[in-house]
Amino acid sequence: MFEKQQVIYLAGGCFWGVEAFISRLKGVNNTEVGYANGRDLAPTYEKVCTGRTGHAETVKATYNPKIIPLEEILESFFKIIDPYSLNRQGADIGTQYRTGIYWQEDSQRETVINFLRQKQKLAPERIVVEARPISSFYPAEDYHQKYLERNPQGYCHVDLNLIDDEGFDHLSKEEYEITQLSMTERPYSGKYDNFFEDGVYVDVVDGEVLFSSQDKFDSGCGWPAFSKPISEDVIKRHRDFSHGTTRIEVRSAKSNSHLGHLFHDGPGGSPRYCINSAALRFIPKDELDDYLKDKCP
């Protein structure tokens, strides 16, 4: 089954840093930057930068409300913006850098309005964050998407250290980027690509058993391939619209780690769970009993 996803649009100044921050929130499964609620029907970065199109640089965030409620996303969003600054965030000035929360569903309106009302009660100044339905959203040019992932030293007015990474200290940089930022390892580079020992594969984040070696096969795709998970209860599937395509993303049910994608091009059209090695840890068959005892004493 696909998890029910919702979408919220957040404008907080330069969208590079806002996207990088929001994408790291547990439960946010996809982000895309673009131009929202303007007049021009074919906006470009150059047009929007003139300040004459009426668009705001905005992040479209797709999230699972069962994992992260909208209120929690908004609380995190308020950590990285100055809600009292009109048409300015950091060093960026102009209407395109205004702050805003734009909802897609009527059910989100009450949450957004109540959130801002509560913030205003405690605020020393007038909050100038826009709150309105999304009327238009145009994806930005490809080079803006996931900009800071590809340009780590790029300009960013957001303090990315404000994200709560507690619980991930045991992960390597690659493991963190793949499981928490939904990145992908290079094909044929993973340690489990050409690996067929007997045992199970567990979630590198929380150790949950996800796949069995009995269901692993050589697909030639460059990543570990499995015909099925060890149980339907341990994984979640949902539609992934990133990179201009529609795919089925696979995540672990308990930790919400990004694992890979599901395709149906296995033998005879069977399922192929294409999984990043860095999202997994292998437990040999002869160590499995002790592993399960330690995990569930």
Number of C-alpha atoms within 10 A of each C-alpha: 8 10 13 11 15 17 20 21 22 28 29 32 32 26 28 25 23 26 27 21 20 25 24 20 19 19 22 24 25 21 23 24 28 24 27 27 19 19 13 16 10 10 22 16 13 8 14 21 19 12 15 14 20 18 26 29 30 33 33 24 20 20 25 20 18 11 14 14 15 20 15 13 20 18 12 17 19 14 13 21 20 18 24 16 17 17 18 21 22 15 9 14 17 17 21 27 26 25 28 21 23 26 22 15 12 9 9 17 17 11 16 18 14 12 15 18 13 10 16 15 10 8 12 9 11 12 17 17 21 16 16 15 17 15 12 15 21 21 18 20 12 12 8 17 22 19 18 16 14 11 9 9 8 11 12 17 18 22 12 15 8 11 14 12 13 7 9 16 10 11 15 11 11 15 23 22 19 21 27 25 23 20 17 20 20 10 13 15 14 18 15 21 22 17 13 13 14 15 17 22 23 19 25 23 23 15 18 19 21 21 25 21 20 15 14 22 18 15 17 12 11 19 25 27 30 23 21 18 17 18 11 12 11 17 21 20 19 19 18 17 15 12 10 8 8 10 16 17 23 22 24 24 16 16 20 22 26 27 28 26 20 21 16 12 12 16 11 7 9 12 16 21 27 21 26 28 25 24 28 25 19 22 20 15 14 10 11 14 12 10 15 13 9 9 11 7 6
